[in-house]
Each structure stands twice: as C-alpha cells, then as structure tokens.
Amino acid sequence: MFGFAALVGAALADASGSAAADEAPHANVVEIINDTPYTILHLYAHAESMSDWEEDALGEEIIEPGKRLKLDFNVGPNHCRFEMRIEFIDRDPLNLTGFDACRETELHVTVDS
C-alpha cells in the first residue's frame, strides 16, 4: 500500500497540458489547481496498474476555488498513469483516467473535465 503526500496548500481537471515527449520525467509532484466554483473535499487516486483506491490524498486539506495544492504521486518505479476520483462540496464527483504524473506538473480541475 502507498500513500500520497500533500506538499503545499490550495483544484476540476484538464490534463491536456503536457511536457514534450522527449523530456525526462519529473519527480511526480503535481500541483492540483481548482479552477471550479466548488470546494474540493477529497481526492482519491490509484495507479492504473492497481485496482484499489488509496486513502484521501488531501488528508485534512481541502482545495477551495482558485486555490492550489501540490501532491507527490511517487508510488514507485513504472507507476506514472493514475485514475482519480475528485469529490466536491455541493457537486457530483469527477472521475479522471489516464493522468500521467511522470510527465504532467499541473492538473487543472474544471467543470468541463
């Protein structure tokens, strides 16, 4: 079992911004940016090769509209692509698949996600 670590404090999601394909992967630290009018209450994730959801990656934190929070998605070698479930206050959850935490440094959460 692994866990995510919150690094800094304040994210709905458009994972389309990407690093160049030939760039070396970064250290799996992703800044979650809440571009919605809803507060993010929970963020659950797991590597695509795993089937169980991990504990809430936000822990005691929440991400209010317009705020951001850095999370460490380093769960070991060859675990880059994640599925996520983002739960809000006063809105249905958002499910995201195929997020590459080895290549992306930001995840913009939007109501269009």
DRENKE-23258 format. One record per atom (N, C-alpha, C): residue number from 0; residue in three letters; chain; x, y, z. Coordinates in steps of 0.1 Angstrom, whole numbers, plus 2048, in hexadecimal, padded with zeros to 3 digits. Layout:
// residues N
NODE   seq   type   mol    c1    c2    c3
NODE   NUM    ALA     A     X     Y     Z
...
This chain:
// residues 113
NODE   seq   type   mol    c1    c2    c3
NODE     0    MET     A   808   7F4   800
NODE     0    MET     A   800   800   800
NODE     0    MET     A   809   80C   800
NODE     1    PHE     A   804   817   7F9
NODE     1    PHE     A   80C   823   7F9
NODE     1    PHE     A   803   82F   7FC
NODE     2    GLY     A   809   83A   7FE
NODE     2    GLY     A   801   846   801
NODE     2    GLY     A   806   852   7FA
NODE     3    PHE     A   7FE   85C   7F8
NODE     3    PHE     A   802   868   7F2
NODE     3    PHE     A   805   872   7FD
NODE     4    ALA     A   80E   87B   7FA
NODE     4    ALA     A   812   885   804
NODE     4    ALA     A   80E   893   7FF
NODE     5    ALA     A   807   89B   807
NODE     5    ALA     A   804   8A9   803
NODE     5    ALA     A   811   8B1   807
NODE     6    LEU     A   815   8B9   7FD
NODE     6    LEU     A   821   8C1   7FF
NODE     6    LEU     A   81F   8CF   803
NODE     7    VAL     A   814   8D6   7FD
NODE     7    VAL     A   812   8E4   7FF
NODE     7    VAL     A   803   8E5   7FF
NODE     8    GLY     A   7FD   8F1   803
NODE     8    GLY     A   7EE   8F2   803
NODE     8    GLY     A   7E7   8FB   7F9
NODE     9    ALA     A   7DC   8F7   7F1
NODE     9    ALA     A   7CF   8FB   7EC
NODE     9    ALA     A   7C8   8F5   7E0
NODE    10    ALA     A   7B2   8E4   7BE
NODE    10    ALA     A   7AE   8DD   7B2
NODE    10    ALA     A   7A2   8D8   7AB
NODE    11    LEU     A   793   8D7   795
NODE    11    LEU     A   78D   8CD   78D
NODE    11    LEU     A   796   8CA   781
NODE    12    ALA     A   796   8C0   778
NODE    12    ALA     A   7A2   8BC   772
NODE    12    ALA     A   7A3   8BB   763
NODE    13    ASP     A   7AD   8C2   75E
NODE    13    ASP     A   7B0   8C1   74F
NODE    13    ASP     A   7BF   8BC   74F
NODE    14    ALA     A   7C1   8B0   74C
NODE    14    ALA     A   7CF   8AA   74C
NODE    14    ALA     A   7D5   8AB   73E
NODE    15    SER     A   7D0   8B4   735
NODE    15    SER     A   7D5   8B5   728
NODE    15    SER     A   7E2   8BC   726
NODE    16    GLY     A   7E6   8C4   730
NODE    16    GLY     A   7F3   8CB   72F
NODE    16    GLY     A   7FE   8C1   732
NODE    17    SER     A   808   8BF   728
NODE    17    SER     A   811   8B5   72B
NODE    17    SER     A   81F   8BA   728
NODE    18    ALA     A   829   8B3   72D
NODE    18    ALA     A   837   8B6   72B
NODE    18    ALA     A   83B   8AF   71D
NODE    19    ALA     A   845   8B4   717
NODE    19    ALA     A   84A   8AE   70B
NODE    19    ALA     A   84D   89F   70D
NODE    20    ALA     A   84A   897   703
NODE    20    ALA     A   84B   889   704
NODE    20    ALA     A   85A   885   707
NODE    21    ASP     A   864   88D   703
NODE    21    ASP     A   871   889   705
NODE    21    ASP     A   877   88E   712
NODE    22    GLU     A   870   895   71A
NODE    22    GLU     A   874   89A   727
NODE    22    GLU     A   875   88F   731
NODE    23    ALA     A   87E   88F   73A
NODE    23    ALA     A   87F   885   744
NODE    23    ALA     A   874   887   74E
NODE    24    PRO     A   86F   87D   754
NODE    24    PRO     A   864   87E   75E
NODE    24    PRO     A   869   886   76A
NODE    25    HIS     A   860   88D   770
NODE    25    HIS     A   863   894   77C
NODE    25    HIS     A   861   88B   788
NODE    26    ALA     A   861   891   794
NODE    26    ALA     A   861   889   7A0
NODE    26    ALA     A   852   885   7A5
NODE    27    ASN     A   849   886   79C
NODE    27    ASN     A   83B   882   79F
NODE    27    ASN     A   834   88C   7A8
NODE    28    VAL     A   839   898   7AA
NODE    28    VAL     A   832   8A2   7B1
NODE    28    VAL     A   829   8AA   7A8
NODE    29    VAL     A   81C   8AA   7AB
NODE    29    VAL     A   812   8B0   7A3
NODE    29    VAL     A   80A   8BA   7AB
NODE    30    GLU     A   809   8C6   7A5
NODE    30    GLU     A   801   8D1   7AB
NODE    30    GLU     A   7F3   8D0   7A6
NODE    31    ILE     A   7E9   8CD   7B0
NODE    31    ILE     A   7DB   8CC   7AD
NODE    31    ILE     A   7D6   8DB   7AE
NODE    32    ILE     A   7CF   8DF   7A3
NODE    32    ILE     A   7CA   8ED   7A3
NODE    32    ILE     A   7BB   8ED   7A1
NODE    33    ASN     A   7B4   8F2   7AB
NODE    33    ASN     A   7A5   8F2   7AA
NODE    33    ASN     A   7A0   8FE   7A2
NODE    34    ASP     A   79D   8FB   796
NODE    34    ASP     A   797   906   78D
NODE    34    ASP     A   788   904   78D
NODE    35    THR     A   782   900   797
NODE    35    THR     A   773   8FF   798
NODE    35    THR     A   76E   908   7A3
NODE    36    PRO     A   761   90A   7A3
NODE    36    PRO     A   75B   912   7AE
NODE    36    PRO     A   757   909   7BA
NODE    37    TYR     A   75C   8FC   7BA
NODE    37    TYR     A   759   8F3   7C5
NODE    37    TYR     A   766   8EF   7CD
NODE    38    THR     A   764   8ED   7DA
NODE    38    THR     A   76F   8E9   7E2
NODE    38    THR     A   771   8DA   7E0
NODE    39    ILE     A   77E   8D6   7DE
NODE    39    ILE     A   782   8C8   7DD
NODE    39    ILE     A   784   8C3   7EC
NODE    40    LEU     A   77C   8B9   7EF
NODE    40    LEU     A   77C   8B3   7FC
NODE    40    LEU     A   785   8A7   7FE
NODE    41    HIS     A   785   89E   7F3
NODE    41    HIS     A   78D   892   7F3
NODE    41    HIS     A   793   890   7E5
NODE    42    LEU     A   79F   88A   7E5
NODE    42    LEU     A   7A5   885   7D8
NODE    42    LEU     A   7AA   877   7DB
NODE    43    TYR     A   7A4   86D   7D4
NODE    43    TYR     A   7A9   860   7D5
NODE    43    TYR     A   7B0   85C   7C8
NODE    44    ALA     A   7BA   854   7C9
NODE    44    ALA     A   7C1   850   7BD
NODE    44    ALA     A   7C7   842   7BE
NODE    45    HIS     A   7CA   83C   7B3
NODE    45    HIS     A   7D2   830   7B3
NODE    45    HIS     A   7D9   82F   7A5
NODE    46    ALA     A   7E5   829   7A5
NODE    46    ALA     A   7EC   826   799
NODE    46    ALA     A   7E3   81D   791
NODE    47    GLU     A   7E3   81F   783
NODE    47    GLU     A   7DB   817   77A
NODE    47    GLU     A   7DD   808   77C
NODE    48    SER     A   7E9   804   780
NODE    48    SER     A   7EC   7F6   781
NODE    48    SER     A   7E7   7F0   78E
NODE    49    MET     A   7E1   7F9   797
NODE    49    MET     A   7DB   7F4   7A4
NODE    49    MET     A   7CC   7F6   7A3
NODE    50    SER     A   7C5   7EF   7AB
NODE    50    SER     A   7B6   7EF   7AA
NODE    50    SER     A   7AF   7F6   7B6
NODE    51    ASP     A   7B6   7F7   7C1
NODE    51    ASP     A   7B0   7FD   7CE
NODE    51    ASP     A   7B3   80C   7CF
NODE    52    TRP     A   7A9   813   7D3
NODE    52    TRP     A   7AB   822   7D5
NODE    52    TRP     A   7B3   823   7E2
NODE    53    GLU     A   7BC   82C   7E2
NODE    53    GLU     A   7C4   82F   7EE
NODE    53    GLU     A   7BD   839   7F7
NODE    54    GLU     A   7C3   83C   802
NODE    54    GLU     A   7BD   846   80C
NODE    54    GLU     A   7BC   853   805
NODE    55    ASP     A   7B4   85C   80A
NODE    55    ASP     A   7B2   869   805
NODE    55    ASP     A   7C0   870   805
NODE    56    ALA     A   7C4   874   7F9
NODE    56    ALA     A   7D1   87A   7F7
NODE    56    ALA     A   7D2   888   7FD
NODE    57    LEU     A   7C6   88E   800
NODE    57    LEU     A   7C6   89B   806
NODE    57    LEU     A   7C8   89B   815
NODE    58    GLY     A   7C5   88F   81B
NODE    58    GLY     A   7C6   88E   829
NODE    58    GLY     A   7BC   898   830
NODE    59    GLU     A   7C2   8A1   838
NODE    59    GLU     A   7BA   8AB   83F
NODE    59    GLU     A   7B7   8B8   837
NODE    60    GLU     A   7BE   8B8   82B
NODE    60    GLU     A   7BD   8C4   823
NODE    60    GLU     A   7B0   8C4   81A
NODE    61    ILE     A   7AC   8D0   816
NODE    61    ILE     A   7A2   8D2   80B
NODE    61    ILE     A   7A8   8DB   801
NODE    62    ILE     A   7A3   8DC   7F5
NODE    62    ILE     A   7A8   8E5   7EB
NODE    62    ILE     A   79C   8EE   7E7
NODE    63    GLU     A   79C   8FA   7EC
NODE    63    GLU     A   791   904   7E9
NODE    63    GLU     A   792   909   7DB
NODE    64    PRO     A   787   90E   7D5
NODE    64    PRO     A   788   914   7C7
NODE    64    PRO     A   793   91E   7C6
NODE    65    GLY     A   79B   91C   7BB
NODE    65    GLY     A   7A6   925   7B8
NODE    65    GLY     A   7B3   922   7BF
NODE    66    LYS     A   7B3   918   7C8
NODE    66    LYS     A   7BF   914   7D0
NODE    66    LYS     A   7C6   909   7CA
NODE    67    ARG     A   7D1   905   7CF
NODE    67    ARG     A   7DA   8FA   7C9
NODE    67    ARG     A   7E0   8F3   7D5
NODE    68    LEU     A   7E4   8E6   7D2
NODE    68    LEU     A   7EB   8DE   7DC
NODE    68    LEU     A   7F4   8D4   7D4
NODE    69    LYS     A   800   8D3   7D9
NODE    69    LYS     A   80A   8CA   7D3
NODE    69    LYS     A   809   8BC   7DA
NODE    70    LEU     A   808   8B2   7D1
NODE    70    LEU     A   808   8A4   7D6
NODE    70    LEU     A   813   89C   7D0
NODE    71    ASP     A   819   893   7D8
NODE    71    ASP     A   823   88A   7D3
NODE    71    ASP     A   81D   87D   7CF
NODE    72    PHE     A   81D   87A   7C2
NODE    72    PHE     A   818   86E   7BC
NODE    72    PHE     A   822   863   7BA
NODE    73    ASN     A   82D   864   7C1
NODE    73    ASN     A   838   85A   7BF
NODE    73    ASN     A   834   84D   7C7
NODE    74    VAL     A   830   843   7C0
NODE    74    VAL     A   82C   837   7C7
NODE    74    VAL     A   835   82B   7C3
NODE    75    GLY     A   841   82E   7BD
NODE    75    GLY     A   84A   824   7B9
NODE    75    GLY     A   84D   824   7AA
NODE    76    PRO     A   857   81D   7A5
NODE    76    PRO     A   85B   81D   797
NODE    76    PRO     A   84F   817   78F
NODE    77    ASN     A   84E   81C   783
NODE    77    ASN     A   844   818   779
NODE    77    ASN     A   836   81A   77D
NODE    78    HIS     A   833   823   786
NODE    78    HIS     A   825   827   78A
NODE    78    HIS     A   824   835   787
NODE    79    CYS     A   820   838   77A
NODE    79    CYS     A   81E   846   776
NODE    79    CYS     A   810   84A   773
NODE    80    ARG     A   808   841   76E
NODE    80    ARG     A   7FA   844   76A
NODE    80    ARG     A   7F1   841   775
NODE    81    PHE     A   7E8   84B   778
NODE    81    PHE     A   7DF   849   783
NODE    81    PHE     A   7D0   84B   77F
NODE    82    GLU     A   7C8   845   786
NODE    82    GLU     A   7B9   848   786
NODE    82    GLU     A   7B6   850   793
NODE    83    MET     A   7AD   859   792
NODE    83    MET     A   7AA   862   79E
NODE    83    MET     A   79B   863   79F
NODE    84    ARG     A   797   865   7AB
NODE    84    ARG     A   789   869   7AE
NODE    84    ARG     A   78A   875   7B7
NODE    85    ILE     A   784   880   7B2
NODE    85    ILE     A   785   88D   7B9
NODE    85    ILE     A   777   890   7BE
NODE    86    GLU     A   775   892   7CB
NODE    86    GLU     A   768   894   7D1
NODE    86    GLU     A   768   8A3   7D6
NODE    87    PHE     A   75C   8A9   7D4
NODE    87    PHE     A   75A   8B7   7D7
NODE    87    PHE     A   74F   8B8   7E1
NODE    88    ILE     A   74F   8C4   7E7
NODE    88    ILE     A   743   8C9   7EF
NODE    88    ILE     A   739   8CE   7E5
NODE    89    ASP     A   72D   8C9   7E6
NODE    89    ASP     A   722   8CE   7DD
NODE    89    ASP     A   723   8CC   7CE
NODE    90    ARG     A   72A   8C1   7CA
NODE    90    ARG     A   72B   8BD   7BC
NODE    90    ARG     A   72E   8AE   7BB
NODE    91    ASP     A   729   8A8   7B0
NODE    91    ASP     A   72C   89A   7AE
NODE    91    ASP     A   73B   898   7AC
NODE    92    PRO     A   740   88C   7AF
NODE    92    PRO     A   74E   889   7AE
NODE    92    PRO     A   753   88A   7A0
NODE    93    LEU     A   760   88B   79E
NODE    93    LEU     A   766   88B   791
NODE    93    LEU     A   770   87F   790
NODE    94    ASN     A   76F   877   786
NODE    94    ASN     A   778   86B   784
NODE    94    ASN     A   781   86F   779
NODE    95    LEU     A   78E   86C   77B
NODE    95    LEU     A   798   870   771
NODE    95    LEU     A   7A1   863   76F
NODE    96    THR     A   7A3   85F   762
NODE    96    THR     A   7AC   854   75F
NODE    96    THR     A   7B7   858   757
NODE    97    GLY     A   7C2   851   757
NODE    97    GLY     A   7CE   853   74F
NODE    97    GLY     A   7D6   85F   752
NODE    98    PHE     A   7D6   864   75E
NODE    98    PHE     A   7DE   86F   761
NODE    98    PHE     A   7ED   86B   763
NODE    99    ASP     A   7F6   871   75C
NODE    99    ASP     A   804   86D   75D
NODE    99    ASP     A   80C   876   766
NODE   100    ALA     A   80E   871   772
NODE   100    ALA     A   814   879   77D
NODE   100    ALA     A   823   879   77B
NODE   101    CYS     A   829   872   771
NODE   101    CYS     A   837   872   76E
NODE   101    CYS     A   83A   87D   764
NODE   102    ARG     A   830   881   75D
NODE   102    ARG     A   832   88B   752
NODE   102    ARG     A   82B   899   755
NODE   103    GLU     A   820   898   75D
NODE   103    GLU     A   819   8A5   75F
NODE   103    GLU     A   81D   8AB   76D
NODE   104    THR     A   81E   8B8   76D
NODE   104    THR     A   821   8BE   77A
NODE   104    THR     A   815   8C6   780
NODE   105    GLU     A   80A   8C7   778
NODE   105    GLU     A   7FE   8CE   77D
NODE   105    GLU     A   7F2   8C6   779
NODE   106    LEU     A   7E8   8C6   781
NODE   106    LEU     A   7DB   8C1   77D
NODE   106    LEU     A   7D0   8CC   780
NODE   107    HIS     A   7CB   8D2   775
NODE   107    HIS     A   7C1   8DC   777
NODE   107    HIS     A   7B3   8D5   777
NODE   108    VAL     A   7AC   8D6   782
NODE   108    VAL     A   79F   8D0   784
NODE   108    VAL     A   795   8DB   780
NODE   109    THR     A   78D   8D7   776
NODE   109    THR     A   783   8E0   770
NODE   109    THR     A   775   8D9   770
NODE   110    VAL     A   76B   8E1   76F
NODE   110    VAL     A   75E   8DB   76D
NODE   110    VAL     A   75B   8D4   760
NODE   111    ASP     A   764   8D7   756
NODE   111    ASP     A   764   8D1   749
NODE   111    ASP     A   76B   8C4   748
NODE   112    SER     A   772   8C0   753
NODE   112    SER     A   77A   8B4   753
NODE   112    SER     A   772   8A7   751
